[in-house]
Amino acid sequence: MAADLFIGLMSGTSLDGVDGVLADFSGGRIAVQAYATAEFPVALRAELMALNTPGDNELHRAALAGNGLARAYAGVVHQLLADSGIAAGAIAAIGAHGQTVRHRPLEFDEAGYTLQLNNPSLLAELTGIDVVGDFRSRDLAAGGQGAPLVPAFHRALFARADETVAVLNIGGISNLSLLPPTNAPEGALVLGFDCGPGNALMDHWCQTYQGQPFDRGGQWAATGRVMPELLDLLLADAYFAKAPPKSTGRDLFNPTWLAAQLGTTAMDPADVQATLTELTARACAADVRSHGKDSRLLIVCGGGALNDHLLGRLRALLPGVEVVASTDHGLPPQQVEAAAFAWLARATMRREAGNLASVTGARGARVLGAIYPA
């Protein structure tokens, strides 16, 4: 059987860099042939972070940041090709999501907007491979949130014949997919939505007070004490009470939001870190209990799956639910989202729908993305 090769690239709201996979979809299954990751250059990461909030000369800066991102993506693509020994000409397409810096669906007018910085034309030029980008805007045009897009891939990868499976991706933002049994009666719908902050606030706090990009294994949070009053204040944000479909990002859950909640009262930084970790755990667990009552398996992916303290809190909050990292069910945690965009690029090239209206709230299934030929 001929290989069916696609590359998927993901740089998420954690802003820690680029994950890439080279995947073969031959035979109706996914086989990762290579995985590569690269940190962002310091200046590019700082600029991408800054562009999440309004500032001077944004159009100029955003265009140059998109160029820098395309070059970072190209470096990962070349690493994947070198590691796998596969030529660029054998790759059908690259799925390159871009870097989300604004996400305001259904606001301001009937559609709102979502903005992912990228330069797919430059990426196609640098790699000699067709590129699929701009995955979210088609769903917005059809009245949807444009996010999350990974539940369709989660269904293809993780769904089981005889039980509901919950999949929790914890990147900068956390999102939940609820996958009904594949043998369920017709009409059983996949659900998916953003729960709220994932690692974004924890990473910010850790970088500020520990000088580290993230709290490795949640070790620092484990030394702190959860502050009930602060936790209640954080959980009182209206987003947590919103019914799906819903999606969010750094537009809401950012350092400015956190500073407003903290006020001027002196707090032990380790206690704040413990409370931020508990915020992510509580929000995610509450959504599993509310919307996935019959699920007895929660598969966790994304960088948050490597936070042992966070996973321990999820297990404590979800008695009777098996909470496991995605490694045990098909792919390591940091490969899942990149693989999802390889899968979505394949769907685009085949003119197949990539969204799920039951997840995003769109008026129906749509072919996502724009193709930039090499």
N, C-alpha and C positions, 0 to 999 in steps of 0.2 A: 504494500500500500504506500502510495506517495506521501511524503511528509507534508504537513499542513502547518507551516511555521509562521508564527507571529511574535513580535516583541511588544511587551507592555512596560510602560514607564509610569512611575507614580512619585510625585513629591507632594506630600499631604500637608495638613494644617499644622503639624508639629514643626515643619520647616527644618528638619534635621538633615535633609539631603534627598537623594534620588535612589529609589529601588527599581531594579529592572529585571525582567525575566525573559528568556527566550523559550517559548512554549510550542510544543507540537500537539495539535488537536486531531491527529489521525485517529481513525477508529472511534470517534465520538467521545474520547476521553482526553484529559490534559496530562501531558508529560513535560515537566520542566527540564530543558536540556542544559540551561545555565542560569545562574543568578549572579548579579553584580550590584554593588551599592557604592555610592560616593557621597561624601559630605559636600555641602555647598562651600564655595570659597567664602571667607568671612565677610567680605564686603557685599557679596551678592545676597547672602542670608540677611544681613542687616538691612539692605535695601528692600528686599521682599517683605520683611517684617514691617518696615516703616510704611510701605505702600498699602498696608492693611487699614491705615487711618488717613484722613485727608491731610494734604500737605502741599507745598509749593511745587509748581512745574510738574505736576503728576504725569501728564501725557508723555512728556519727554523721558522722564525717569522710568515710566512703565515700559516704554518701547525698548529702552536699553536693557532693562531687567529681563524682558522677554528674550532678547538676543543672548544675554548671559545664560539664561535658563536653557535655551536651545543648545548652547555649547556644552553645558553640563550634561544634558541628555545625550548628546552625541558621544561624549566620552564614555558613558555607560554602555551605549550601543556597541561601540568599538570593542569595549572590554568583553561584552557578551559574545561577540563574533570570534574574538581571539580565543576565549576560553573554550568555546564549543567547537572551534574548527570549521564553522559553517560560514559560507560566503554570503555577502550582503545580497547577492542576486537570488539566493534561495529563500529570502524572507518575503512573505507576501505583503506585510505592512507593519508599521510601528503604531501602537496606540499611545499617544502622548497627551495626558490629561491637562497639563499646564498647572500653574500655581494659582489657586483661588485667592484673590485679594478683596473681593466684594461678593456678597451673596444676599440679594434682596429680592427674592421671588415674590411676585404678586403684590408688590408695593408700588406706590406712586401712580401707576396706571394699571391697565388690565394684566400686563405681563410682568412688570418689574424687570430685574436683570440679574445676571450672574456673570462675573468677570474672572476669567482664568488667564493670567499672563502666559504667553508662549509665542514662539515664532516657528510654526510648523514648516513654513517654506524654507527657512534656514536649516532646520533639522533635516528635511529631505535633501537639501543641497549638500550638507555635511556628511550624510550617510549613504546617499544613493539608493534609498529605500522609500517607498510610498509611506506617507504619514497620515494618520487619522487624528484629528484634534477637534476641539470645540464640541464636546459630547453633550453638554448640558442645555444649551440654548434652545434646541429643538423641542425639548420637553417643556420648557417655559413657554414657548410660543403656543403650545397646545394646552396651556392652562395649568401646567404642573409646577412642582417645586424645583425640578431639575436635579433633585437629590432625595435620598441616596440612590445611586445607580448600581451599586454592587449587589443588591438582593437577587437580581436575576442570575448573576454568576454564582452567588451562594447557593441558589436552588440547584443549578447544574452540578455543583461540586459536592454539596453537603446533604442534600435532601435524602430522606430514607423512605422506604415503601410503607412502613407501618407505624411511624411515630412522627410527631411534630418536633422539629429541631429549631432551636434558637441559635443564631450566630451574632456575636457581638464584636464589632470592629472598634478597637480603641486606638485611634490616632490622636491628632490634636483635638478633634471632636469625636464623640462616641456615637456609633449608629448600630441599630438592632435590626436584624432580619428574622422573621418568623416564617418558617417553611412548613406548610402542611404536608402530611404524608403523600407520596406520589400516587398511592392507590386510593386517595380520598375521593369522594364523589365529586363530579364536575361542579365547579363553582367555588371550591375551596381556594381561597386567595392567599397569595404571599403578601405579607405586610412588612413594612420597613420604614424607619424614620430615624432622625437624629435624636438621641437621648439628651444631649447637652455636652458639656465639656468632657473631653477625654484627658489627654496629657497636657493640653495647652497651658492651663493655669498652673499645674504642678511644675511643668518645665520652666515656666517664667519665674516662679518663686525659687526654685532650686538654683537657677542661674544667678538670680539676684543675691541670694544669701549663702550659697555654697560655691559659686563660681564654676558650677558643673552644668552641662547642657540638659541633664535629666537626673532623676533620683534613681540610680541603678538598683534594680530589684526592690525599690521602695524602702531601702534600708534607713534612709533619713526619716521618712514619714513614720516608720515603725518606732522611732525613739520619741515621737511626740505624743501629745494627748489631744484627742478630738474635743473641740470646744462646742458644746451643744448649742449655745445661743448663736454663735457665728454660723454653724451649720444650718440652723433653722432660717437664719436671715438669707443665706445663699439659696436655699431651696425654695424660698418664698418668691423667687423671680417668676414672673408670669409664664415664661417659656415652659417650665416643667409641668404646668397644669394644662397646657394646650393639648388638644386632641390631634392625633395624626390625621392627614399627612402633615408633616412639619419637618423643617430643616433649619439649620443654624450654622454659625461659623464665628470667626474672630470679630465680625461686625458687632456681635453681642458679648461673647465671653472672651474678654481681652483684659489687659492690665488696668485699663481705666475703669472698667466695670468692677474689677476686684478691689481697686483702691477705694471706690465709692462705698463698697460694702464694709471694708475694714475700718474706714474712718480714721480717726487720729489716736485711738486707744493703743497703747503699747501692748504688743503680743509677742510671745516666744515664737521665733520663726519656725522651729520644729513643730510646734503645735498648729500653726497655720498650715504647714505642709501636710500634717496628719489630717486636718480638717478638709483640705482640698482633695485629698485622696478619698476620704469618706464621701465627699460630695459626688464624685464620679461614681463610686460604688453604689451609693444610695439611689442616685438617679437611674442608673442602669438596672439595678435590681428591682426597683419599683415598676419599671416598664416591662420587665420580664413577668412580674407577678400580675400586672394589669392586663397585658395584651397576649401573653403566652402562657396562660395558666396550665395548659395541658402539656407543656414541654418539660421533659425530664433530662434534657441534655442541652447544655449551653457551651458552644464552641467559641473560643475567644481568639481573635487574631489582631494584627496590628502591633505596634510597639508596646502597648499596654499589656499584652499577653506575657511580656517578659518581666512585669512588675509583680514579684511574688507576693508582696504585701497586699496589693490591690486584688489579686486573684483570691487570696485568703479571705479578704473582706467579702468578696462576692459569694464565696462558698458559705460563709457564716450567715449572710443575708438571704441565701436561697437554699435552705435545707430541703433535701429531697431532690435537688437538681445536681446532676453531675456537671461540674465546671472544669473544662479541659482546654488546653491550648490546641490550636488547629493542627499542630504537628502530628497528633494522633489520628487525624482524619483527612489526610491528603496533601496538605502543604504547610510548611513552616509559617509562623505568624507574619513575618515581614515580607513574604512573597505573595500573599493573597491578593492585596489590592493591585499590585502590578500585574498579576495574572488576570485579574478582572478586566483591566484595560486592554490586555492582549485579546481577551475573549470578546470584549465590546468592539474592538477594531475589526475582528473577524466578522462579527455580525454586520457591521457597517459595509464591509467589502462585499458581503453576500446579500446586501439589501434586506437584512432581517432586523426586526425591531429589537432595540436594546433596553427600552424602559419597561417598567411594569406600572400600568395606570393605577393599580390597587396600592402601590407604594407612593408614587409621586403626586397622584391626584390629577394627572393629565387626562384629556378627553379620550385617549385611547393609545394603542401601541404606535410607536413612531420609530423610524430608522434614525439613529442618532449620528451626529458627527459630520465633519467635512473632510474630504479627501484631498490631499496635496500630493500629486504625483511626483515621483523622483525625476 
